[in-house]
């Protein structure tokens, strides 16, 4: 699938062929999602030197909400 990144650039899963992909679906209005974010960031730091792509995908309707 293809999504838009925070800079408006199209990103496809196929752009990362051959790499493991961590998908995190979240929303700005979801308290459990926001509470999990610091743990997810620690996981990302732990695997910095690995061949893993971390993608955080907001399901917000309003772009400004998830950019905050």
C-alpha positions as CSV (number, residue, x, y, z in Angstrom):
1,X,0.0,0.0,0.0
2,X,1.0,3.6,-0.4
3,X,0.7,6.3,2.3
4,X,1.8,9.9,2.6
5,X,4.6,10.8,5.1
6,X,4.7,13.8,7.4
7,X,6.4,15.8,4.5
8,X,3.7,14.9,2.0
9,X,5.9,12.3,0.2
10,X,4.4,9.1,-1.0
11,X,5.8,6.0,0.7
12,X,5.1,2.4,-0.4
13,X,5.8,-0.7,1.6
14,X,7.6,-2.0,-1.5
15,X,10.1,0.8,-1.0
16,X,11.5,-1.3,1.8
17,X,11.6,-4.6,0.1
18,X,13.9,-7.0,1.9
19,X,13.6,-5.3,5.2
20,X,11.4,-6.1,8.2
21,X,8.7,-3.5,8.8
22,X,7.2,-2.6,12.1
23,X,3.8,-1.1,11.6
24,X,2.2,0.9,14.4
25,X,-1.4,2.1,13.7
26,X,-2.4,4.9,16.0
27,X,-4.6,8.0,16.4
28,X,-4.2,11.3,18.3
29,X,-7.5,10.7,20.1
30,X,-6.5,7.2,21.3
31,X,-5.1,7.3,24.9
32,X,-3.8,3.8,24.8
33,X,-2.0,4.5,21.5
34,X,-0.3,7.6,22.9
35,X,0.6,5.8,26.1
36,X,2.4,3.1,24.0
37,X,4.4,5.6,22.0
38,X,7.3,6.0,24.4
39,X,7.7,2.2,24.5
40,X,7.6,2.0,20.8
41,X,10.3,4.7,20.5
42,X,12.5,2.7,22.9
43,X,12.1,-0.4,20.8
44,X,13.0,1.6,17.7
45,X,16.2,2.9,19.5
46,X,17.0,-0.7,20.5
47,X,16.9,-1.9,16.9
48,X,18.6,1.1,15.3
49,X,21.4,-0.9,13.9
50,X,19.1,-3.6,12.5
51,X,17.5,-3.8,9.1
52,X,14.0,-2.8,10.4
53,X,11.8,0.1,9.2
54,X,9.5,1.6,11.8
55,X,6.3,3.1,10.4
56,X,3.8,5.0,12.6
57,X,0.5,5.2,10.7
58,X,-2.1,7.6,12.0
59,X,-5.7,6.9,11.3
60,X,-6.7,10.5,12.1
61,X,-9.0,12.3,9.7
62,X,-7.4,15.6,10.3
63,X,-3.7,15.8,9.2
64,X,-2.9,18.6,11.7
65,X,-4.0,16.4,14.6
66,X,-1.4,13.7,13.9
67,X,1.4,16.2,13.0
68,X,1.2,17.6,16.5
